[in-house]
Amino acid sequence: MDELINYTEIFNRITQACPIYEKTAPTAYNWLNDLYIRIDEAPETVTLKELQLIEKLLENEEWINPNYLTNCIFKLLAPEDRKGLISY
C-alpha cells in the first residue's frame, strides 16, 4: 500500500527550510527542528495543520516571508480560545 503521507518529501522540505529561517525567524527554525524530530520519533503527535503549513512553505518557487511563517506558527500553536490575546 502506498503511503498517504510522503515523509521523505516532508523531511526534504524541512531540511531545505531550516537554513533559510535560521537567522530570519528563530521561532520558525525551532519549530521546524522540533517538527522534524517529532515526525521521526513520534509521528502521531504531528497534526494535519502542521503538515499543511510545511506544504505551504514553498509556493511559486519562493519561500514564504519569515514574519508570516512565525505568525502562522503562533496561530497553529495558540489555544483555540484566544480571549485576552492581542488580535493578529
PERA-V131456 format. One line per field, one symbol per residue. ss: DSSP state (2 for helix, 1 for strand, 0 for the rest). A space follows every 10 residues. Layout:
ss = ???
This chain:
ss = 0000002222 2222222222 2222022222 2222222222 2022200222 2222220110 0110022222 2222222000 00000000
